[in-house]
Amino acid sequence: MTVPLTLDHNRIVIDVDLLLPNGSTQRIAAWVDNGNPDLYMSRRIATLLGLNVSCAEQACTALPPQEIFIGGMKIPLATAPAVVKEAKIPQQPGGTAWGIGPGLSAEINLPAAVLRNYDVLIDFPESKFTIAQPGRLKFNGVEAKAIVNPTNGLIQIPSQIEKQKYNLALDLGSCISFLSEELFEKLAAAHADWPHMTGAIGSANMWGMDTETKWKLVRVARVQFGPLFLTDVAVTESPKDRTVLFEKPAGAPTAGLIGSQALLNYRVGFDYARSTVYFDIGRLFSFPDFDVIGLILRPEDDGRYTILSIADYDGKPSVAGIQTGDHLVAVDGIPVPGSTMGQVWRMLGGTPCQERKLTIERAGKQVVVTATVQHFLAEADDRARGKARQQ
């Protein structure tokens, strides 16, 4: 079954149908999250299904839905072959869940533990998602033998960086790539000339955690990811505790992960039964994920967006007239509250030197600030050209 996919903040979102107790169906958005073994759903879905939700501190769980339907194809969740035992329900600080993640419209995810039972093809160039019974899909492109955890479907690809061998996870549920703290610091120290910055802007601004204001980013000149040779890969430093959180369910050491942002030109096929991944180039395009206004944002439970920090550009704040804790109300007159993280970042993107009018709320009052799109994570000559355009 092939259905359209929407790319929202580099996250793959598709429509699925949920069978309700009265026999009717409810169409909801699902996040294709192959780098996560656990099933998540919103509290609203649990209520629609009449499920009992159990909570301990901020962790809530419920029995999973029996099944979902993708374009009419039944995908069992709580019965064979998936047999998911529980669904996790994110609990936001305000007490109510907004989707299954801050700034995300999806109300359920398709985790690796479910996807591993099928053939899967994610076609970024044509915006299509295909799922089939094992052996039913014909894959194209170059193939990579993968390390697949048979119990949860997490995937790692033997890779090389700077002629050193590492395992890197394939996680198309992540909107940015990560490297372990140790490897990141080693590469950054050896290549001070590589474009780098501090502050999670654009696709690196994943959830709006307080720590994202201090995240380090760098463009790695070359990564051999299985048979692929990826260049200028934007990566974020992954703290040791986050790396361990992935390594434990994956069952093997990992040096980081390659997220969807690095593979947007490809059709990526998952042949779980043969532990093989296929990469089929579909276009040649450089996605300007970091040609943006330099804000670091946090989606709030009520749909608002708080400005956590302003990224520096050439050693000074990239936007003037904004303070930490301000709320972003509108971009060029387009309201921001209730938008997904991807929608907001599309508003904040553009061509370097373009101006955006930001409506900011501070202490109950609104002001309009003019901000300029900058070319972050740029080579030195790109920055020089950008300055020349501004002059």
Secondary structure, 3 states (H helix, E strand, C coil): CEEECEEECCEEEEEEEEECCCCCEEEEEEEEECCCCCEEECHHHHHHCCCCCEEECCEEEECCCCEEEECCEEEECCCCCCCCCCEEEECCCCCCCCCCCCCCCCCEEEEHHHHCCCEEEEECCCCEEEEECCCCCCCCCEEEECEECCCCCCEEEEEEECCEEEEEEECCCCCCEEEEHHHHHHHHHHCCCCCEEECCCHHHCCCCCHHHHHCEEEEEEEEEECCEEEEEEEEEEECHHHHHHHHHHHCCCCCEEECHHHCCCEEEEEEHHHCEEEEEECCCCCCCCCEECCEEEEECCCCCEEEEEECEECCEECCCCCCCCCEEEEECCEECCCCCHHHHHHHHECCCCCEEEEEEEECCEEEEEEEECEECCCCHHHHHHHHHHHC
